[in-house]
Amino acid sequence: MAREKLEPAELKRALEELGGWTLAADGLSMSRSFVFKNFSEAFAFMTRVALVAEKMDHHPDWSNVYKTVDVKLNTHDAGGLTELDFKLAKRMNSYFGS
């Protein structure tokens, strides 16, 4: 999997296809909040994502408060967003049902 930073045109196109994610002002990361019915659903989502992230060797920056999971994605060693970030974001969206 490529860990090369995406160019601005590639970022724009990938974000348009993704849906629900916001690009940071500096263009180096993207974020999204996932809100569930309760803590158990939020924790189950995090567990599913954690298993995929471990297989991808690509881990999100995230936090959980009750039923909300806040996620920030970027590829630290590339200094910005890569294909890995978008693959993981797509998986998160699919687990969330969006």
C-alpha positions as CSV (number, residue, x, y, z in Angstrom):
1,M,0.0,0.0,0.0
2,A,1.3,3.4,-1.0
3,R,2.4,5.7,1.7
4,E,3.0,8.6,-0.6
5,K,1.4,11.9,0.2
6,L,-1.5,12.7,-2.2
7,E,-1.4,15.8,-4.3
8,P,-4.1,18.5,-3.8
9,A,-6.0,17.5,-6.9
10,E,-6.0,13.8,-5.8
11,L,-7.2,14.9,-2.3
12,K,-10.1,16.9,-3.6
13,R,-11.2,14.0,-5.8
14,A,-10.9,11.4,-3.1
15,L,-12.8,13.6,-0.5
16,E,-15.6,14.2,-3.0
17,E,-16.0,10.4,-3.4
18,L,-15.8,9.7,0.3
19,G,-18.4,11.8,2.0
20,G,-18.7,12.8,5.7
21,W,-15.0,13.8,6.2
22,T,-13.6,17.2,6.6
23,L,-10.1,18.3,5.4
24,A,-8.1,20.2,7.9
25,A,-7.2,23.8,7.1
26,D,-3.6,22.8,6.5
27,G,-4.6,19.9,4.2
28,L,-2.5,17.4,6.1
29,S,-5.3,15.4,7.8
30,M,-9.1,14.7,7.7
31,S,-11.6,14.2,10.4
32,R,-15.1,13.0,11.1
33,S,-17.3,12.4,14.2
34,F,-19.4,9.3,14.3
35,V,-22.4,9.4,16.7
36,F,-24.1,6.2,17.7
37,K,-27.2,5.3,19.8
38,N,-25.1,4.4,22.9
39,F,-21.7,3.6,24.2
40,S,-21.9,-0.1,23.3
41,E,-22.4,0.7,19.6
42,A,-19.6,3.2,19.6
43,F,-17.3,0.7,21.3
44,A,-18.3,-2.1,18.8
45,F,-17.4,0.3,15.9
46,M,-14.0,1.0,17.4
47,T,-13.3,-2.7,17.9
48,R,-14.2,-3.4,14.3
49,V,-12.0,-0.5,13.0
50,A,-9.2,-1.5,15.3
51,L,-9.0,-5.0,13.8
52,V,-8.8,-3.6,10.3
53,A,-6.4,-0.8,11.2
54,E,-4.0,-3.4,12.7
55,K,-4.1,-5.5,9.5
56,M,-3.4,-2.4,7.5
57,D,-0.7,-1.3,9.9
58,H,-2.4,2.1,9.8
59,H,-3.9,3.4,13.0
60,P,-6.3,6.3,13.5
61,D,-5.9,9.2,16.0
62,W,-9.3,8.9,17.8
63,S,-11.2,9.5,21.0
64,N,-14.5,8.2,22.4
65,V,-16.8,10.0,24.8
66,Y,-20.0,8.0,25.5
67,K,-21.7,7.5,22.1
68,T,-19.3,9.7,20.0
69,V,-16.1,8.6,18.2
70,D,-14.0,11.5,16.9
71,V,-11.4,10.4,14.3
72,K,-8.5,12.1,12.7
73,L,-6.6,10.4,9.9
74,N,-3.2,11.1,8.3
75,T,-0.1,9.2,7.5
76,H,2.6,10.5,9.9
77,D,5.6,9.2,8.0
78,A,4.3,10.7,4.7
79,G,3.5,14.1,6.3
80,G,-0.1,14.2,5.1
81,L,-2.9,12.1,3.6
82,T,-2.3,9.0,1.6
83,E,-4.3,6.2,0.0
84,L,-4.2,4.4,3.3
85,D,-6.2,7.1,5.0
86,F,-8.9,7.0,2.4
87,K,-9.1,3.2,2.5
88,L,-9.5,3.3,6.3
89,A,-12.0,6.1,6.1
90,K,-14.1,4.2,3.5
91,R,-14.1,1.1,5.8
92,M,-15.2,3.3,8.8
93,N,-18.0,4.8,6.7
94,S,-19.2,1.3,5.7
95,Y,-19.2,0.1,9.3
96,F,-21.1,3.2,10.3
97,G,-23.6,2.7,7.4
98,S,-22.8,5.8,5.4
